[in-house]
Amino acid sequence: MVRKTKKQFYQTALNQKGGALNELLENAHMFQALLELGRDGLPAPLNAHLIGVFFEENVLILQIDHSVWATQLRFYEPNILGVFQHNLPHLNLQRVKVKVIPQTKEPEKKGCQMEPLSTENALQMRELSEHIESDNLKHALQKLSNCRKRKT
């Protein structure tokens, strides 16, 4: 039995007609095209804050990343609705709704808080590092052994 690589597996899955991955990829392309159409109808820097476009019945829904930009976007609702009505007349869009979707920031990584090592423990760690074959582990132990209590 010939084993496929991950890349081959995913490529085969994407190339299957009517496959779930292929459908997801097509939807992603469609939503990206809608987003680009929406951004093209807005001036800079407002266009960079438009993060999503979709439809519910005959309502064009625009997703923006902050309420300040949502307020400015409301001034352009007639223009952007016109762009979508012109390019996608079959959707029969009648009005625009703006939704604020705040972008979450990744939590800040806090450094490891540890008690400083005693001088004796630092020396033991340094000695242990001399007998380790892995360069990365050896370096880490040597660095850690430097975190010892300062004599007062």
N, C-alpha and C positions, 0 to 999 in steps of 0.2 A: 504494500500500500504506500503510495506516494503522499507524503505529508506536505500540505500547503503552508507557506509562510503566512503570517498575519496580513501582510500587505495583499497577497494573492487572495486570501479569504475575503477581505473587505472589498477588493476590486470585483470579485465574482458576485458578491452580495449586491453591490451597487449596480452591476450590469444586468441583473435579473429584471425582466420586464414585470411590472406590477409588484415588485418586491417592496417590503416595508422601508428599507433604507433608501431605495430609489425614490419612493414617494416623499420621504422626509427631505431628501436633497432637492427635489423639485419644489416643495413648499418653501424651503429656505431661500431658493433662488427667487421665487415669486415675492416673498416678503421683502427681500433685499431690493428687488426692482421697485416695489411700491414705496419703500423708504426713500430710495433715490429720486423717484418722481416727486415725492413730497418735499424733499430737501431742495430740489431744483426750483420749486416754486417759492422758496423763502430766501431772504437776504442773509448774508453772513453778518454776524456770527450766530444768528438765530438758527440757521439750518443745521448747525452742528449739534444742537440740543434736542432736535427731533430724533427720538430713539425708536419709534415704532409707528406703523400705519396699518390699520385693518378696517373692516366694515362689519356693521351689524344692521341687517336689513338695508334701509336706505340712508344710513348714517355713517359718515366718514369719521373714524376715531383716530385722533392724533395723540401719540404719547410723547410727553416732554419730560425732561429730567429735573426741572426745578420750577417752582411756582412763579418766580420772577419772569422766566422765559414764557411760561404759559400765558401770562398777562399780555406780553408783547405778541405772542402768537395769535391771540384773539383778534388783533387788528388786521391780520392777514387771512382770516378765515374765508372771506369772500373770494380772494385771489386763489387760494389753494383749492377751494371747492371747485372753482372754475377750471383749474388745471385737471383735476380728476374727472370732472364731468366731460371735458373735452376729450381726454385720452381714454376714458372708460365709460362711454355713454350708456352701455348696456346695464350698468349697475344702478342707474336712476337715483343717484345720490341727491338728497334734498337738504341736508344740514351737516354741520360739523360739531363734534364734541371733543373737547380737550381733556385729557387725563394726565395728571402728574404722577409719574412713576419715579420716585427718588432712587438714585443709584447708591447702593450701599458701598461703603468703603471697607476694604479688608482690615480686620483688626490689626493693630500694631503689635508686632512681636516684641515681647519683653525678654530681656536677657535673663539667663538662668541666674536666679538668686541663690547663692549657697554660702554657707559659712566658710570662712577661710580655713585652710588646712593647718594643722600644727606643723611645726618644723620637722618633727619626727616623721609624720605621715607624708610630708612633701618629699623627704629624702627617700622613703621607702618607694614612693611612686616613681621617683627618678631612677632608682636602681632597677625597678621592675621594667621600666621602659627600655633599658639597655638589653634586655633579654627577649624583646618582642621582635618578630620577623617583619610584621606589617609596618611599612614606613608611616602610613597614615595613623595607625594606632599609636605607634611610638611617638610621633610628633604630638598627638593629642595628649598623651600622658605627660610628656615633658612640659607642654604648655600648662596643663592643669596643675602640675607640681609647683609652678611659679605662683600659684594663688595661695600663698601661705600667710599666716598671721605675721604682722610686723611686730617686732619687739618694741615695747614701749618703755 
